[in-house]
Amino acid sequence: MNHTNHPPPVVLSIAGFDPSGGAGIAADLKTFAAHNCYGEAVVTALTVQNTRGASKIQPVDYAVLKESLRALFEDANIKAIKIGMLANRANVEAVREILEANASLPAVLDPVIRSATGTELLDSEGIEALRSSLLSLVTVVTPNLAEAAALTGLKVENVDGMKAAAVKLIELGAKGVVVTGGHLEKATDVYLTATEGETFVADRVKPDNTHGTGCTFSSAIAANLALGRNLHDAVMLAKAYVTEAIRKAYAVGPGRVPLNHLYRMQQPQRAIEHAPAVSETVS
């Protein structure tokens, strides 16, 4: 009898490389694996980085990025795309071209602009290109408070500001938005599309164990979309996954603590139990 292995969904990360393994494509690939997806990755920039922070970035050559993306799309049956750090306008344009050529694919944009320690990860021309070129091409954009403020020009410091920013991003062309507020008193995310909106609230656990949360959240959404889930459910499941990855995190250096992306592999196989997030309708 012939036995055929059925391949898992292929998910592509287009992002920067964090050599400490906590963020960027390293976090994305671990997240894809944790969701039983096969991860591929194209690097947009190298970083000088450890658990204490990022100090320097080196964008990849635009032509190499374009050729790498083309090669993968000619070869693999990609089911979803996660976009992270892009570094500059040229890389934004390369990603725009690939999104336009694959418009039916779900895509998640984590608009990485600045590191937690203040290093610029996307130049001003890149921010404008991202706002004008990519927002309308992706399924959902997942900015944190600072990123939402940079993209909208609004003051985003609390839940009301998050809701206003989400509305503004929809007006700017985004199909779906999740403004993440993991640094608020409660871990609060504002979700909005043209037809639905909710605010997801969960307890803030281990607030120091948060290196790579934005990368992980967006890649978990992409993985769930690749598995065939709708956007609303993908967002809820991604939030539950990130919360537990924070809870089970451990230090690998003296600085910021990365998430434990593979915690599911370190416990007995059983139905995954997560405390459900409390939701309320966005007004």
Rosetta blueprint (number, residue, H / E / L):
1 M L
2 N L
3 H L
4 T L
5 N L
6 H L
7 P L
8 P L
9 P L
10 V E
11 V E
12 L E
13 S E
14 I E
15 A E
16 G E
17 F E
18 D L
19 P L
20 S L
21 G L
22 G L
23 A L
24 G H
25 I H
26 A H
27 A H
28 D H
29 L H
30 K H
31 T H
32 F H
33 A H
34 A H
35 H L
36 N L
37 C L
38 Y E
39 G E
40 E E
41 A E
42 V E
43 V E
44 T E
45 A E
46 L E
47 T E
48 V E
49 Q E
50 N E
51 T L
52 R L
53 G E
54 A E
55 S E
56 K E
57 I E
58 Q E
59 P E
60 V L
61 D L
62 Y H
63 A H
64 V H
65 L H
66 K H
67 E H
68 S H
69 L H
70 R H
71 A H
72 L H
73 F H
74 E H
75 D H
76 A L
77 N L
78 I E
79 K E
80 A E
81 I E
82 K E
83 I E
84 G L
85 M L
86 L L
87 A E
88 N L
89 R H
90 A H
91 N H
92 V H
93 E H
94 A H
95 V H
96 R H
97 E H
98 I H
99 L H
100 E H
101 A H
102 N L
103 A L
104 S L
105 L L
106 P L
107 A E
108 V E
109 L E
110 D L
111 P L
112 V L
113 I L
114 R E
115 S L
116 A L
117 T L
118 G L
119 T L
120 E E
121 L L
122 L E
123 D L
124 S H
125 E H
126 G H
127 I H
128 E H
129 A H
130 L H
131 R H
132 S H
133 S H
134 L H
135 L H
136 S H
137 L H
138 V L
139 T L
140 V E
141 V E
142 T L
143 P L
144 N E
145 L H
146 A H
147 E H
148 A H
149 A H
150 A H
151 L H
152 T H
153 G L
154 L L
155 K L
156 V L
157 E L
158 N L
159 V H
160 D H
161 G H
162 M H
163 K H
164 A H
165 A H
166 A H
167 V H
168 K H
169 L H
170 I H
171 E H
172 L L
173 G L
174 A L
175 K L
176 G E
177 V E
178 V E
179 V E
180 T E
181 G E
182 G L
183 H L
184 L L
185 E L
186 K L
187 A E
188 T E
189 D E
190 V E
191 Y E
192 L E
193 T E
194 A L
195 T L
196 E L
197 G E
198 E E
199 T E
200 F E
201 V E
202 A E
203 D L
204 R L
205 V L
206 K L
207 P L
208 D L
209 N L
210 T L
211 H E
212 G L
213 T H
214 G H
215 C H
216 T H
217 F H
218 S H
219 S H
220 A H
221 I H
222 A H
223 A H
224 N H
225 L H
226 A H
227 L L
228 G L
229 R L
230 N L
231 L H
232 H H
233 D H
234 A H
235 V H
236 M H
237 L H
238 A H
239 K H
240 A H
241 Y H
242 V H
243 T H
244 E H
245 A H
246 I H
247 R H
248 K L
249 A L
250 Y L
251 A L
252 V L
253 G L
254 P L
255 G L
256 R L
257 V L
258 P E
259 L L
260 N L
261 H L
262 L L
263 Y H
264 R H
265 M H
266 Q H
267 Q L
268 P L
269 Q L
270 R L
271 A L
272 I L
273 E L
274 H L
275 A L
276 P L
277 A L
278 V E
279 S E
280 E E
281 T E
282 V L
283 S L
